[in-house]
Amino acid sequence: MCGRFNISDSPAVQQLLLRLGIDSHNWPVRFNDFHRACNTISIVRHDGQNTVLEDATWWLLLEFKDDRFKPSRYTSFNTRYDKLDVPRSAGYRPFRQSRCVIPASGFGETEYETVNGKKKPMRYTNFNAKEAIAFGGLYRQWQHPLSGEIVNSCSIITLPPHPKLNPYHSKASPLMLPQEGPWLEQWLDPEIREVEQFAPLLQPAIRQDLEAQIINKPSERLAIGRSTTILAD
């Protein structure tokens, strides 16, 4: 998954937040039609007592510099599924101790091609869901050494490419959590550290119908041609 997604103040998003135990009228949500990596976004996590919605930097690894936390030089807005069980990887401990849900309305992907040994963008596609998306994410907390302030960082887990998305993006697909059954509650439960039960979630799956729209570039998002409906699995 590339480093952009959108979240709108829609009935579908409101319904997802209520499903997670969040009343968005009491908890401010960072709605945005173009969140990019390193932005401050909204995550839903469990603090040990309640489900809460909080701000987080969309970049899992932070470093303390100039009296504040900033994104590390190591790219970490995504966490690859095949790194989750590597003990020294950035996502190993959060996968077992600090999972979160990142609500969204859609996401964007960029397909690259190699020309004269250099990787260049070939196609930009936006995928908008008719229902809200619950991305499976990880978070970490960082404490300011002087003020004691706690800040959150996060990443979205990426899976192998999905066959239905392969014509648009052949590298990876995001983890979209099922919203039926107990999966969301289990994903947020910090007491669940035996993560083998989440193995079925680490297979690429499309949980909601998506509208795929090729665009000119992410900063403008002007449609090129007609959109295509991609049905849920």
RABELWO-V63875 format. One record per residue. RES is the residue in one letter. PSI is psi in whole degrees, 0 to 359 (none if undefined). NEAR is the number of other C-alpha atoms within 8 Angstrom. Layout:
RES;PSI;NEAR, RES;PSI;NEAR
This chain:
M;136;10, C;170;6, G;57;10, R;144;11, F;170;13, N;154;13, I;126;13, S;159;10, D;72;7, S;161;6, P;325;6, A;317;9, V;318;16, Q;320;11, Q;318;8, L;315;11, L;318;12, L;322;10, R;327;7, L;358;10, G;21;8, I;126;11, D;108;9, S;346;10, H;338;5, N;341;5, W;115;8, P;129;6, V;139;7, R;79;8, F;140;8, N;136;8, D;2;8, F;74;7, H;135;10, R;166;9, A;141;9, C;350;9, N;162;8, T;123;9, I;174;10, S;133;12, I;155;12, V;127;13, R;171;13, H;125;12, D;14;7, G;340;5, Q;318;5, N;161;6, T;128;11, V;155;10, L;127;11, E;163;8, D;150;9, A;146;12, T;127;13, W;73;14, W;106;16, L;321;16, L;120;11, L;161;10, E;149;8, F;118;8, K;139;7, D;42;4, D;20;5, R;164;7, F;134;9, K;158;8, P;135;11, S;164;9, R;347;4, Y;122;5, T;126;8, S;28;9, F;339;13, N;152;13, T;119;13, R;140;9, Y;326;9, D;1;6, K;353;10, L;334;12, D;14;7, V;111;8, P;326;7, R;7;5, S;161;9, A;332;9, G;355;10, Y;305;13, R;315;9, P;325;12, F;330;11, R;341;12, Q;336;10, S;73;13, R;154;16, C;169;14, V;134;14, I;106;12, P;145;15, A;164;14, S;340;15, G;181;13, F;167;11, G;150;14, E;150;13, T;128;12, E;132;11, Y;158;9, E;156;8, T;121;8, V;119;7, N;41;4, G;3;5, K;139;6, K;126;8, K;146;8, P;133;9, M;326;8, R;138;10, Y;132;15, T;135;12, N;138;13, F;117;11, N;134;10, A;145;12, K;335;10, E;170;9, A;152;13, I;138;14, A;95;13, F;139;14, G;118;13, G;171;12, L;150;16, Y;159;13, R;157;10, Q;142;8, W;135;8, Q;128;8, H;129;11, P;340;5, L;307;4, S;338;5, G;0;7, E;139;6, I;129;8, V;149;9, N;149;11, S;161;15, C;167;14, S;161;14, I;133;14, I;135;14, T;146;13, L;176;13, P;162;9, P;144;12, H;137;11, P;325;6, K;336;6, L;349;10, N;325;10, P;340;7, Y;327;11, H;116;12, S;5;10, K;314;8, A;171;11, S;152;13, P;154;11, L;111;14, M;116;11, L;143;12, P;143;9, Q;0;8, E;151;5, G;197;6, P;10;7, W;316;10, L;315;12, E;319;8, Q;320;8, W;322;9, L;348;12, D;112;9, P;349;11, E;344;5, I;105;10, R;352;7, E;93;6, V;3;9, E;331;5, Q;344;6, F;2;7, A;319;8, P;335;6, L;342;8, L;19;9, Q;136;8, P;133;12, A;144;9, I;116;9, R;335;10, Q;154;12, D;140;12, L;146;12, E;115;13, A;122;12, Q;117;13, I;136;12, I;166;13, N;315;10, K;154;8, P;326;8, S;336;4, E;323;6, R;42;8, L;129;7, A;140;9, I;112;8, G;191;6, R;154;6, S;161;8, T;135;7, T;128;8, I;116;9, L;148;8, A;155;9, D;none;6
